[in-house]
């Protein structure tokens, strides 16, 4: 995956003692040859690849919001992000009386998506951004290295000042990142939506105390979507004690390689999830609908136990020696089948974890689960074989396919959109 870089050239020569003035230069932000700070200078009517700013406000903003940018995904709901979330993730909030790119950093725990827009071409502003409308993706490691590079350049520039707040903040930040306990604490704070040091200590420690029992990775997933500690503990206990079981050992050979493949993959989750789901269907010899009987015959699902009433806050499974015990969130059969697909996908894709939550969180792991289940239960080739010829499908045709596959109509529409069979805005 491509590398992000913040670079500064042609520092301004000044005699002022102001930290911000000392850190003024030409800032260029690029992902390899893709320059995000490409601007039109409306006064000189010329194009350039940099903006002249003091990078000190940007450096302070990155230090203040680093943990949230790295680990706080979009809210689990589909509502607009809060103002607080936007202030921590959008460069337009950097301030300092400069024109900053409207660039927002959106994490899913593994990949950082950079979204933005050029904004209006306003003659009253000195510059207009020209290359921000596309979506870009970089790894968290690339972002972290880019932040380090910018901070190192900036700190070296202002180090000559007698009392540099930026140097002090940078040194404190470096010390924190050397301590695994502090790093985990900061990650939990960020996932809860707090700035460093602002989260109530007892809440963060409460989540931390569950690590040994649930696993660190599971806690990170739950915190990202579900802020209620007691409710999360209750779901975990129900999953652990549940008599509903899946026995996916028939996929052990696939799992020997799938976990490494998933952990090393740095692209969108659906790509590796779709490949894995296709492999599972091939190994199980299923080329049509994935029936309830397949869950029962292949994975030893006890149909009666899996249909017990459930009122859990989220679906989850618990890793046992020879099986997965689980609880549902959904109350309907279609939703529960989809949750079963997510449980199987998580077991195939992720290393040993006692609690395996299936949530609405917008993390890479949850995206993987959903994509796997969708590709397992409603793969594109099966959908297309069941649709009438042509591409003018009405709601009745989609409903018939969904009923045959025992999935939601939304799942069928989503598969068609994601594979570019229909336009994104079709029937939306």
Secondary structure as GFF3:
##gff-version 3
##sequence-region A 1 428
A	DSSP	beta_strand	4	9	.	.	.	ID=ss1
A	DSSP	alpha_helix	19	22	.	.	.	ID=ss2
A	DSSP	beta_strand	24	31	.	.	.	ID=ss3
A	DSSP	beta_strand	34	35	.	.	.	ID=ss4
A	DSSP	beta_strand	39	41	.	.	.	ID=ss5
A	DSSP	beta_strand	46	48	.	.	.	ID=ss6
A	DSSP	beta_strand	51	54	.	.	.	ID=ss7
A	DSSP	alpha_helix	55	71	.	.	.	ID=ss8
A	DSSP	alpha_helix	83	89	.	.	.	ID=ss9
A	DSSP	three_ten_helix	91	93	.	.	.	ID=ss10
A	DSSP	beta_strand	103	107	.	.	.	ID=ss11
A	DSSP	beta_strand	111	116	.	.	.	ID=ss12
A	DSSP	beta_strand	127	129	.	.	.	ID=ss13
A	DSSP	beta_strand	136	139	.	.	.	ID=ss14
A	DSSP	alpha_helix	140	158	.	.	.	ID=ss15
A	DSSP	alpha_helix	165	177	.	.	.	ID=ss16
A	DSSP	alpha_helix	180	191	.	.	.	ID=ss17
A	DSSP	alpha_helix	201	208	.	.	.	ID=ss18
A	DSSP	alpha_helix	211	214	.	.	.	ID=ss19
A	DSSP	alpha_helix	216	225	.	.	.	ID=ss20
A	DSSP	alpha_helix	229	241	.	.	.	ID=ss21
A	DSSP	beta_strand	245	246	.	.	.	ID=ss22
A	DSSP	three_ten_helix	248	251	.	.	.	ID=ss23
A	DSSP	alpha_helix	252	264	.	.	.	ID=ss24
A	DSSP	alpha_helix	269	284	.	.	.	ID=ss25
A	DSSP	alpha_helix	292	299	.	.	.	ID=ss26
A	DSSP	alpha_helix	303	306	.	.	.	ID=ss27
A	DSSP	beta_strand	315	319	.	.	.	ID=ss28
A	DSSP	beta_strand	324	327	.	.	.	ID=ss29
A	DSSP	alpha_helix	333	349	.	.	.	ID=ss30
A	DSSP	beta_strand	355	358	.	.	.	ID=ss31
A	DSSP	alpha_helix	364	377	.	.	.	ID=ss32
A	DSSP	alpha_helix	380	386	.	.	.	ID=ss33
A	DSSP	alpha_helix	395	405	.	.	.	ID=ss34
A	DSSP	alpha_helix	409	418	.	.	.	ID=ss35
###
